[in-house]
């Protein structure tokens, strides 16, 4: 449309708030009305997606951190450009208390309100990157679900493990159910007066929990465990492909992936998302399992592996995944799909 309708919509409501503290009510009806007044957005709206990512507002303490974050962001931009997704990068703290793990939830809620045309909001941590640039999540599989995260039901309900799922990458449907989930999820975060108590409760249930305080991942597992009848029917735990793969399991094999196998997209053969959990590229504070050089070398290999899939279309490749430059021009008879 070449103009905005004059009919009032939810944006005209003086009580509308993007903030995490104020609940949004009747969101499905408000979105439906907005789409009716903006019919040009309706075609293709079933799986229209906006990707959200971000990092802290200040410069990185680690000298190479800002460079790494730039390359991780470029990877997400490349993926969104290839697949037609919008993307928003937030480096502003939208709530002074919602730091670290919890900072994503205010950004996701604000994006849902700012993008009523989007059916899905896709959060991707700053230290996660796409290593299969062609793969598209099987949205048809999630038709009856409102939240998609990497995980396994058995680990949630039988093992009671903190690693039952990973909340660093997730798809969340733009709907009232999701608004209410975020409100409940947030109530276990730093804005809650019972924040310290929630940490104790989570540690009493999940014995392998690493953090003494309540964190977003354990809080989500807690909701699934304690309120299965409410949340489980609408949450899809994706474990059939690397919706979010742990980098130590993926990076060592990247150099051996030189050709695409049938049905290999998004699989262990060509992992979809590689997440450098624990590396802390910006702060420089690394997990005791591995040092900074291990993280740095792994990131460069994964970034170049993904970048090859993009740059091949322009006639160049990284001949050595461990070295960012220089790019090498591909010969005339170079295979069309080497990656």
C-alpha angles and dihedrals in degrees: 000000000000094000140031116251115249092225112114117253134180091282088068092059108105089208094059111120131184092197124112094236098061117069121227114225131200090010095157091057092045092050092046092052092048092051091049088057092046103044094165087076095053099079108084093006095125093087102011105149137198116196119215126195136148152153140212120307098238131067119278120267089217109076092224095041098092091048090052093048090051092053092045089052092047088054091055092046090051091050093048092047091052093048101036098247126146116233134202125192116201121197094163123096102236092194125027094222098041098085133147113000094008100052092089096066098065089047093049094049092048090050091053090056095041093050110043087157090067119088093192134037111202116202116198122179117238091245095053123089139183113252096177104054094182100050120105120196112249095253091177087067090059097048093117097038135081102197129041120191135159110261151096127256094216092057091050098050105025106031098031089214129171087221094057089112139357121232095194091097124028144150115222125186117236098241144109092266089059092047090055092045090054090050092052093041091051092051088074092051135087093287090066120092085218094056094122091046092053090055090055092048093051093048090051090058102034106046094184094056109134101201124066092209126066111274131190096248096052090042091057092048089049091055090050092047099044100035103031094149091056103042111019096071090060101037119083115204103205114207103145095087138011098283082155116002126193108243098224088062094048114033099064090061100044095092090059094055100092102143138028117254122211109276091005100125111119091359131114086274093061107012117218102211127015115198121197094209113185097012097107095199093182102046096035090224104132133193113258089241091076140007131241095264090056090054094044094050092047092050093050092051093048094044092050091046089056094040091055089063089056101038093046087073089059094047101261139099140181101248091195116042090204093061124062097201152081105031115217123221112240118241120248094257095044112139114265094227110028095146 
